[in-house]
Amino acid sequence: MTRPSVLFVCVHNAGRSQMAAGWLRHLAGDGVEVRSAGSIPADQVNPAAVEAMAEVGIDISDQRPKVLTGDAVESSDVVITMGCGDACPVFPGTRYLDWQLDDPAGKGVEAVRPIRDEIERRVRALLSELG
C-alpha cells in the first residue's frame, strides 16, 4: 500500500500552508507524503509562523515557499486549500478540502498562535481520516 499524499495550498505558501505541512510532517512522520505550495509564493516563510511553530517544537525555518503546479495537485490524494480561490486546478479522483482560516500575513506571533492551534486540530482530524 502506498502512503497517502497531501498538498496544502495557500496564496503565498508562507504561513497557513507551511504550518499545516509542518504539523502533518510532525504528527505523521513518514506515513504521509506532505507538500505545500502557493499560487503566488512569497520570498520567505512568515517569521511569525516560524516562531509560533518553534514554540510547539516544530522547526519550519528551513522551508521555502514553492509555486503551485498542476503536477503537484494531480499527484496528490488530498488537496487542502486555504484561501487560494480558483487558482488551484481540479483533477478527477483528487479529494479537495477548503479550510477557512485567518491569514497570518502581517500579524505578530500572538495573533498567529490561535491560527496555529486551529491548524493543528484540523491536521489531527485529517490524519485520523487518512489512518
Secondary structure, 3 states (H helix, E strand, C coil): CCCCEEEEEECCCCCHHHHHHHHHHHHHHHHCEEEEEECCCCCCCCHHHHHHHHCCCCCCCCCCCCECCHHHHHCCCEEEECCCHHHCCCCCCCEEEECCCCCCCCCCHHHHHHHHHHHHHHHHHHHHHHC
